Amino acid sequence: MSRIVTLTFSPCIDKSTSVAALAPDIKMNCTSVTLEPGGGGINVARALSKLGTKAKAMYISGGCNGKEFEQLMAQENIPSIIIAGAHETRENIIIVDEANGKQYRFGMPMTALDEKEYHQFLSELEAIKDLSYIIVSGSVPPGVPLSIFTEIANFAHQIKARLIVDTKGDALKKAVEAGVFLIKPNLGELSALVGKRELEVDEVKDVARSLIRSGKCEVVVISMGAEGALLVTASITKQIKPPNVKRISTVGAGDSMVAGIVYALAQGSEFTEAVQYGVACGTAATLNPGTELCRKEDVLSLLPKVKIIDKY
């Protein structure tokens, strides 16, 4: 299996629970709390593990929460490269309102990284030999200069690794400027990337193809929620559409999609098959509560029902 590393600049502990009904100004009794390690690259590494392959997860860990985070990762047997952080690892809270089935997600502020920490990030990355995939997923916290994407891209090019970036805003712009193998924006993130408020559906293919023609990106996978994803390469444009399912949680669905795409590519699948597998993984993640992510048995059950539509 190809060597894979995921980078997470702002990991978190996801705390999931539920209440009978959300209401203001009263005490609401919660069900038992589930703790899971979270953050973009962390979830990608966890999902890859569930699919049957291991990726090294590189992340910042600090304070008492950091120690608990490391224990959660160890419990799932996720290989880790840990950079000691000066600040407490953050927590996020996910609450389900049982009265209506709606999910509420509370993201705590990201803690800043200092210069020493992000330089160590790069040093630890460059010390890994024989990498095939580098996955940068999640938001970029204060203190991390966007030039880090240029340095990561240069390293990926040097060792001939495929760089996959799943982030947004200025970080995504900088990553594309630096040169990447694959990006996975949603429609809003793609619109912002090209300086538009909102893209029309018939513009999406041309915008993605223009990014590819620029030589800065080989593959664009546009995430479209329940509609699946649109795959665009220099020669392929296909919608990959999942079956309708009853969604329990959407947390980590995008990360599961990225994991599925990488897993399939590393197994030798071509792009359409890889994104089909990724969409099955993302859909499978919505069947489970909290940030449990995808189960391989669900992925395999859903995969034959994921449609490939060549209509764009």
Secondary structure, DSSP 8 states (H G I E B T S, - for coil): ---EEEEESS-EEEEEEEES---TTS---B---EEEEESHHHHHHHHHHHHT---EEEEEE-HHHHHHHHHHHHHTT--EEEEE-SS--EEEEEEEETTTTEEEEEE-------HHHHHHHHHHHHT--S-SEEEEES---TT--TTHHHHHHHHHHHHT-EEEEE--HHHHHHHHHH-EEEE--BHHHHHHHTT-S---HHHHHHHHHHHHHTTSEEEEEEE-GGG-EEEE-SS-EEEEE------S--TTHHHHHHHHHHHHHHTT--HHHHHHHHHHHHHHHTTSSTT----HHHHHHHGGG-EEE---
